[in-house]
Amino acid sequence: MKRTLFRNQLLPWLLLAPQLAITFVFFLWPAAQAVRQSFLREDAFGINTSFVGLANFKALWSSPEYLNSLQVTVVFAVSVTVLSMGLSLLLAVAVDRMIRSTSLYTTLLVWPYAVAPAVAGILWWFIFNPTIGVMPYFLDTIGYDWNHISSKSDAMTLVVIASAWKQISYNFLFFVAGLQSIPASLREAAAIDGAGPVRRFFDITLPLLSPTTFFLLVVNIVYAMFDTFGVIDATTEGGPAQATNILVYKVYFDGFVGQNLGSSAAQSVILMLIVIALTVVQFRYVEKKVAY
Amino acid sequence: MASIILDKVGKIYAGGTRAVGDVSIDIADGEFIVLVGPSGCGKSTLLRMVAGLESISEGTVRIGDRVVNEVEPADRDIAMVFQNYALYPHMSVRQNLAYGLKNRGTPRADIDRRVAQAAEILQIGPYLDRKPRALSGGQRQRVAMGRAIVREPAAFLFDEPLSNLDAKLRVTMRLEIKELQRRLRTTSIYVTHDQLEAMTLADRLVVLNGGRIEQIGTPLEVYRKPASVFVAGFIGSPAMNLIPSRAVPHLPGSAHAGIVGIRPEDLSVAPDGPILMQVGAVEELGAQRLVHGHVEGEALTLAMPSDALLSDSLRLTCRPGSLHLFDANSGQRIG
């Protein structure tokens, strides 16, 4: 680590100022505002504001809609994480086995990451559109009547696929790098030790990938809980009947559409705590616990 | 226990590059064979073909009485020790040793007995429950060998197993490998680029160059009668002097040879010797001294006792019958 000594006491603060200003204006200030508002209640016209203590949080805890949203979020986050990590691991293993054109495939597989969540949502919305989409047409031929506008499970499937698809690229890159850092001689030694390809994968490759896997697990949960707002907004808007109304979308909907600022703020404070918890887990365990 | 027979084995890579060609070696049961050559000579490729980690493009490899060309590495009844040890980092030493036996469905009690036995032979008993990263280089090397011997295979394959160790440990481990092989009498193929390692370990040496065999023989045969200029220059330290015969016209036989080979230790100072050497740099090795110089513009090295007198030029003679004569064009030995 290079250490620089400043004679001038002001200079280091000046150099840090732009970053500190951005952090303060766009992160700390809104966060503080959210915490403050979560203890307040505003009337319908925004004229009177009163302090209500933990009432907003208590209301959430007894609200069936919020608990439903919590449940939806868990199902959604787990599905997105499992689907995108599973598929990307499969692709990474396939590319790792290739001898030629590896970089071409890698480049092609990384492209979806450049697509904005809302665009990804619309893309899949078109593919699965019950009227004009190509997938419902195929599903119809095998006797399945796809309609994510009326079917809760279809809607969930759609947002899960659209969200997972976008994250595959990111996971794929990390998995490929992780796989390539495992020395070939380990797999060769296992082959001589009588382990077939499947056994080698589970006994050698997967345990040695565990640091990568754990890192991606946390990143994917955070992605599914927060960055998928655009996907939801562009496809189902939380519907039908709250089936895809994940926590982050509910914060937006209750606050900006429903104008219930106090409740929305309380919800975002809860989300903030979840992010902090995940980040702590990430930093504490990623290096220590999952190393071999 | 088994013999290994390589018959006209060759390796051609997908791009058409030939790595190994026309290699035939008959390895007797229990024999210790060392494949030696400079890097890129195809020795590792050859070993990996025997192991089944590389496909065999030409010829046949037999282990025991069956052709193994299409047999999976696991079913060839061989064990391999890798240059980087290739220990499974997430498993304890015990698990590392047991993995190959477990995969083959060996009974639990049998595994425990064999692991304990191997640990005793290699003196790694105290480390059985450690992870490989908690071991020193020499201990890791022992574990890697332990993983090979617990399997009690028909053959050991060693791929430069000592090159990651420091010089002193390398000498110790070299001796341990030799003693272990003497004791177990398991057919072994050992790959190295270090000619000293090759000389000390081998029952027979196979000197490879450019994917082809230059010479097969016991270490002394190869040392005393190198079959080609390449082998003459590669085996032996300090390396043999290889001089165009016009620079040493007075030596017996040099008239009809293109290249004359003289080992530095076969040269000695003699007042009326036929070679006049201009002395350059001198290396003191303790017991002996290496004198580097020139004769008629050609480099020449002389090994002499460290108490002998030095001067700017020396008259040298060579021990009778110690000359190696090679054809200039083919590089082959002619006398």
HADDOCK unambig.tbl for C-alpha pairs under 7 A between the chains (distance, minus, plus):
assign (segid A and resid 185 and name CA) (segid B and resid 86 and name CA) 5.64 0.50 0.50
assign (segid A and resid 186 and name CA) (segid B and resid 86 and name CA) 4.93 0.50 0.50
assign (segid A and resid 186 and name CA) (segid B and resid 87 and name CA) 6.85 0.50 0.50
assign (segid A and resid 186 and name CA) (segid B and resid 88 and name CA) 6.63 0.50 0.50
assign (segid A and resid 189 and name CA) (segid B and resid 86 and name CA) 6.58 0.50 0.50
assign (segid A and resid 191 and name CA) (segid B and resid 73 and name CA) 6.42 0.50 0.50
assign (segid A and resid 191 and name CA) (segid B and resid 74 and name CA) 5.95 0.50 0.50
assign (segid A and resid 192 and name CA) (segid B and resid 73 and name CA) 5.11 0.50 0.50
assign (segid A and resid 192 and name CA) (segid B and resid 74 and name CA) 4.44 0.50 0.50
assign (segid A and resid 192 and name CA) (segid B and resid 79 and name CA) 6.71 0.50 0.50
assign (segid A and resid 193 and name CA) (segid B and resid 74 and name CA) 5.98 0.50 0.50
assign (segid A and resid 193 and name CA) (segid B and resid 99 and name CA) 6.80 0.50 0.50
assign (segid A and resid 193 and name CA) (segid B and resid 100 and name CA) 4.09 0.50 0.50
assign (segid A and resid 194 and name CA) (segid B and resid 74 and name CA) 4.40 0.50 0.50
assign (segid A and resid 194 and name CA) (segid B and resid 100 and name CA) 5.96 0.50 0.50
assign (segid A and resid 194 and name CA) (segid B and resid 103 and name CA) 5.71 0.50 0.50
assign (segid A and resid 194 and name CA) (segid B and resid 104 and name CA) 6.53 0.50 0.50
assign (segid A and resid 195 and name CA) (segid B and resid 103 and name CA) 6.11 0.50 0.50
assign (segid A and resid 292 and name CA) (segid B and resid 89 and name CA) 6.62 0.50 0.50
assign (segid A and resid 292 and name CA) (segid B and resid 90 and name CA) 4.74 0.50 0.50
